[in-house]
Amino acid sequence: MSVRTVTFRNSGEELRVGKILCLGRNYRGHAREMDAEVPATPVVFLKPATALIRSGEDVVLPPISKELHYEAEMVVVIGKDGQNIAREKAMEFVGGYAVGLDMTLRDVQSEAKRKGLPWSIAKGFDTSAPLSSAVSSSNVPNPHVLSLSLAVNGVRRQHANTGEMIFRVEDIIAFCSSIFTLEKGDLIFTGTPEGVGAVRSGDRLVAELESVGSLTVQVR
Ligand code: MG
């Protein structure tokens, strides 16, 4: 059974995760490496809460795919319910931050893109959303100055600063809440920088976000 909750490290508070919104192409370097245009409005997709796993658990490649990619991302934890949230008020709705991995079946996604089909399978399969524990937003005065990195078997593969995000946290919350009601405990994966790549069975992934924490998972 999956966990479907996010836990705050300092207080021990545990929130039920309703939905997981994710941004695509939110760093220019990653858009470039995917041969994709930098979007004028956020590219948003969903993962089900059943995709969540915690640090220390395994990512399991489903038989439908032969190409599993990592994408390290800063994750926003929504702290209170809201709809049509103004950009100026958006940060009031942030409960905290975590670091996550948007695990992706790249071969399945590429075929879906080619055929104009949804990304649900490529992005939402069980174990596709490893998540660290969260820290309260009061511990992160500015989420746009944080070093974000990912290592595979001890070798650094991604390293960027959240200041490089195209859409900032307040833009993302304003946009997403104009479409989807945001609820306390919802998660927003804010996109990955360049350096994505494939992993295979036995690989150990460590994602780190400055001031927030780290996440370790293994590919089974
Ligand atoms: Mg991603």
Residues whose N, C-alpha, C, O or C-beta is under 5 A from the ligand:
A	BS01	MG	L23 E71 D102 G191 T192
